[in-house]
Amino acid sequence: MKARQLLDVLARPPLRYRVVRQTGSHRRLRSAAGYPLTFAWHDGADIPPGVVRTVLVRQVGLSVQEALQCLRKTR
């Protein structure tokens, strides 16, 4: 998954994260319902599935099933 795709997943309902600050390649995201999240933006690199899972499950607070549903909507 590319950085743009993960940002799209985070921006869609029900998560609705938005970029509130950017410093270099790091973007700070915030959502009314979730925790703040720092996102390293490297467009050319693929984000490994384990990192995507860590972001959605541990950092955002979704269950594994909820995370999979969010990812299925991108296909």
GIHU-V432480 format. One record per residue. N is the residue number from 0. PSI is psi as a letter, one per 40 degrees, with the letter a starting at -180 (* if undefined). Layout:
n->N psi->PSI
n->N psi->PSI
//
This chain:
n->0 psi->h
n->1 psi->i
n->2 psi->d
n->3 psi->d
n->4 psi->d
n->5 psi->d
n->6 psi->d
n->7 psi->d
n->8 psi->d
n->9 psi->d
n->10 psi->d
n->11 psi->i
n->12 psi->i
n->13 psi->e
n->14 psi->d
n->15 psi->f
n->16 psi->i
n->17 psi->i
n->18 psi->h
n->19 psi->e
n->20 psi->i
n->21 psi->h
n->22 psi->h
n->23 psi->b
n->24 psi->e
n->25 psi->h
n->26 psi->h
n->27 psi->h
n->28 psi->i
n->29 psi->i
n->30 psi->i
n->31 psi->d
n->32 psi->e
n->33 psi->a
n->34 psi->i
n->35 psi->i
n->36 psi->h
n->37 psi->h
n->38 psi->h
n->39 psi->h
n->40 psi->h
n->41 psi->g
n->42 psi->d
n->43 psi->e
n->44 psi->i
n->45 psi->i
n->46 psi->h
n->47 psi->i
n->48 psi->d
n->49 psi->d
n->50 psi->d
n->51 psi->d
n->52 psi->d
n->53 psi->d
n->54 psi->d
n->55 psi->d
n->56 psi->d
n->57 psi->d
n->58 psi->d
n->59 psi->d
n->60 psi->e
n->61 psi->i
n->62 psi->i
n->63 psi->d
n->64 psi->d
n->65 psi->d
n->66 psi->d
n->67 psi->d
n->68 psi->d
n->69 psi->d
n->70 psi->d
n->71 psi->d
n->72 psi->e
n->73 psi->e
n->74 psi->*
//
